[in-house]
Amino acid sequence: MAILLYPELSYKIMGVLFSVHNQLGPGFMEKHYQRGIENEFMKQGIKYLSQVETKIEGIGAFRLDFLVNDLIVVEIKATPRISRDDYQQIKRYLKLMDKELGILATFGRRNLIYRRILKGYK
């Protein structure tokens, strides 16, 4: 049986991602999609943090694109496809942030490409 974590919040996030993609389409820089998503989150009253920096003791830091409702990590790309590195990146974020669900989306094609990623699955 498949587990769907945070279905209502996930649905709202996906609505925001599709809305921004419909407004802008492909061809913009990641920062433009980031700003569009922030505007939509604010319009819809979705609680989020942007460019969340987390330190890894003795190693450095990383910055994830969004943490929504302190539950879901959202990572966006402006590339034509989701790469293995992108997938591994969000898996690391989930582990280090101790979050169960991530949404990885890329805006670099005519259609939005996205993946829901659970921390415990490969």
C-alpha positions in Angstrom: 0.0 0.0 0.0 1.4 3.4 -1.0 1.8 6.1 1.6 0.9 9.6 0.8 2.4 12.0 3.3 0.8 15.4 3.8 -1.6 15.1 0.9 -3.4 18.5 1.3 -0.2 20.5 1.6 1.5 18.5 -1.2 -1.5 19.3 -3.4 -1.2 23.0 -2.6 2.5 23.0 -3.3 2.0 21.3 -6.6 -0.7 23.8 -7.5 1.8 26.6 -6.9 4.5 24.9 -9.0 2.1 24.4 -11.9 0.8 28.0 -11.6 4.4 29.4 -11.8 5.3 27.1 -14.7 2.1 28.1 -16.5 2.9 31.8 -16.0 6.6 31.7 -16.9 7.1 28.6 -19.0 10.6 27.3 -19.6 13.7 29.4 -20.3 14.1 31.5 -17.2 16.8 31.3 -14.5 16.1 29.4 -11.3 16.0 32.6 -9.3 13.0 33.8 -11.4 11.1 30.6 -10.6 12.1 31.0 -7.0 10.6 34.5 -6.8 7.4 33.4 -8.6 6.9 30.5 -6.1 7.5 32.8 -3.2 4.8 35.2 -4.5 2.3 32.3 -5.0 3.1 30.9 -1.5 2.4 34.4 0.0 -0.8 34.8 -2.1 -2.1 31.5 -0.9 -1.0 31.9 2.8 1.3 28.9 2.7 3.9 29.1 5.4 7.4 28.7 4.0 11.1 29.5 4.5 13.2 30.3 1.5 17.0 29.6 0.9 17.2 27.7 4.2 20.9 27.4 5.2 21.8 24.4 7.3 25.3 23.8 8.6 27.1 20.5 8.6 29.4 20.5 11.5 33.1 20.6 10.5 32.2 20.4 6.8 30.3 23.5 5.6 26.7 24.4 4.8 24.0 23.8 2.2 21.1 25.9 1.2 17.8 24.3 0.2 15.3 26.3 -1.9 12.2 26.0 0.3 11.0 24.4 3.5 7.2 24.4 3.5 5.3 24.3 6.8 8.4 22.9 8.4 7.4 19.6 6.8 8.3 19.4 3.1 11.5 20.2 1.4 11.0 21.7 -2.1 14.0 21.9 -4.5 13.6 23.5 -7.9 15.7 23.4 -11.0 15.6 25.3 -14.3 17.2 22.4 -16.3 15.5 20.2 -19.0 15.6 17.1 -16.8 16.0 15.8 -13.3 19.4 14.3 -12.9 20.7 11.6 -10.5 22.7 14.4 -8.8 19.5 16.4 -8.2 17.8 13.4 -6.8 20.8 12.6 -4.5 20.9 16.3 -3.4 17.3 16.3 -2.2 17.8 12.9 -0.5 20.7 14.5 1.4 18.6 17.4 2.4 15.8 15.2 3.7 18.3 13.2 5.8 20.1 16.2 7.2 16.9 18.2 7.9 15.2 15.1 9.3 12.2 15.5 7.0 10.2 12.7 5.4 9.0 14.3 2.1 10.7 16.3 -0.6 9.4 17.6 -3.9 11.9 18.1 -6.7 10.7 20.0 -9.7 12.3 21.3 -12.9 10.9 24.1 -15.0 13.3 23.7 -18.0 10.8 22.1 -20.3 7.4 22.8 -21.9 5.9 20.6 -19.1 6.7 20.8 -15.5 8.6 17.7 -14.4 8.4 16.8 -10.7 9.1 13.9 -8.3 7.8 13.3 -4.8 10.7 11.8 -2.8 10.4 10.0 0.5 13.4 10.0 2.8 13.3 6.2 3.5 13.0 5.1 -0.1 15.7 4.7 -2.8 
